[in-house]
């Protein structure tokens, strides 16, 4: 092989490798979002960094994120910043699931979602609500599994667009619909849904009773509602500084007004009128650690962080995306520590029924 041929061969290999590294590496591309497409959601490119700083400014005035009227802007800003990175690095289902031996993360996630709708006892053609649907990963799995009609609501307009595009691509747009709105004030009629669920979404509400009351309002009498809640467990000690730091880190990295203790959840459900059918922490043994996926993703994080840094430097990714990516990595460490210590669960399950009378 002459030197020119050798040089061309090496160039093709290196160029092809770089292209694959940037555009096609890993499972993210198969999930519908590549590194080349990272954005700030509905935020214009030149304002991503400003909105990142605005997000952190909320924590300098904590009383503002406890007010119902201020939460939409707080949560909307967060999801504009993180949606593309979540979808690129995690997938279309923005939640955790217990690890299942012999199953991939994607399979374990799908099973976790199907469990939720199985609890609702819905029939094909029934209309169910997804309160806080994100880009609709759970919605599509649940619609495909149950053949129910799923209506999702999310505060973030960019997520609505992403969810609708994914629904169409999956051939499920006849079963899945998405609206942009606040789940504290939903644009749905009373008694209009045959069931409802929320998967790690109502943690964004400053007062859980407000979102539970709104879900209760739109459900038909006798129908069921299941929620996977983010909570502190009975191992949490508020006087332990390490415990407090972990929980604060989880709250600030996930746009949470404040985590609730697990025993508050059923009391709040009863307060708004629900009958509590079942409660269970799906994160405790024999369930396998949900946070293993975060730990195993550390190498991928560093690869992604280098890639995001380069793309930002080249002007392909908006300025500020590097900061958002780093914030999510720090948050992942707090979540892992919450799992290791057992003081935090992202899947405290509560199943409720709206009384017939």
QUIJO-V806025 format. One record per residue. N is the residue number from 1. NEAR is the number of other C-alpha atoms within 8 Angstrom. Layout:
n = {N,N}
near = {NEAR,NEAR}
This chain:
n = {1,2,3,4,5,6,7,8,9,10,11,12,13,14,15,16,17,18,19,20,21,22,23,24,25,26,27,28,29,30,31,32,33,34,35,36,37,38,39,40,41,42,43,44,45,46,47,48,49,50,51,52,53,54,55,56,57,58,59,60,61,62,63,64,65,66,67,68,69,70,71,72,73,74,75,76,77,78,79,80,81,82,83,84,85,86,87,88,89,90,91,92,93,94,95,96,97,98,99,100,101,102,103,104,105,106,107,108,109,110,111,112,113,114,115,116,117,118,119,120,121,122,123,124,125,126,127,128,129,130,131,132,133,134,135,136,137,138,139,140,141,142,143,144,145,146,147,148,149,150,151,152,153,154,155,156,157,158,159,160,161,162,163,164,165,166,167,168,169,170,171,172,173,174,175,176,177,178,179,180,181,182,183,184,185,186,187,188,189,190,191,192,193,194,195,196,197,198,199,200,201,202,203,204,205,206,207,208,209,210,211,212,213,214,215,216,217,218,219,220,221,222,223,224,225,226,227,228,229,230,231,232,233,234,235,236,237,238,239,240,241,242,243,244,245,246,247,248,249,250,251,252,253,254,255,256,257,258,259,260,261,262,263,264,265,266,267,268,269,270,271,272,273,274,275,276,277,278,279,280,281,282,283,284,285,286,287,288,289,290,291,292,293,294,295,296,297,298,299,300,301,302,303,304,305,306,307,308,309,310,311,312,313,314,315,316,317,318,319,320,321,322,323,324,325,326,327,328,329,330,331,332,333,334,335,336,337,338,339,340,341,342,343,344,345,346,347,348,349,350,351,352,353,354,355,356,357}
near = {4,5,6,6,8,9,8,8,8,8,8,8,8,8,8,8,8,8,9,9,8,10,10,10,9,6,7,15,12,7,10,8,12,11,10,9,8,12,10,15,12,7,10,8,9,7,8,15,10,8,11,13,8,8,11,8,8,11,9,6,8,8,6,9,14,10,9,9,5,10,14,10,7,12,11,10,11,11,10,13,16,11,11,13,10,11,15,14,8,10,11,11,12,10,6,9,9,13,13,9,4,4,9,7,8,7,8,13,12,10,8,10,11,11,8,11,12,9,8,12,7,11,8,8,7,10,11,13,12,13,15,13,15,13,11,13,13,11,12,12,11,13,14,8,7,11,11,14,13,13,12,15,16,17,12,12,9,9,12,14,8,9,13,11,8,10,13,9,7,8,7,12,10,7,10,14,10,11,9,10,11,10,13,8,7,8,5,6,6,8,9,9,13,12,14,15,13,13,12,12,11,12,13,10,13,13,6,10,10,9,12,10,10,12,11,11,8,12,15,12,9,8,13,13,12,14,13,13,15,13,13,13,11,7,8,10,7,7,6,7,7,6,12,11,8,12,12,8,10,11,12,9,11,8,10,12,11,7,11,9,10,10,6,8,10,10,8,10,14,10,8,10,10,12,10,12,8,8,10,7,9,9,13,7,5,4,10,10,9,11,11,9,9,10,8,7,8,8,7,7,9,8,8,8,11,8,10,12,9,8,11,13,7,7,8,8,13,13,11,10,16,11,8,11,11,9,9,9,9,9,12,9,9,12,12,12,9,13,13,7,8,10,12,14,15,11,14,16,13,15,13,13,12,15,10,5,3}
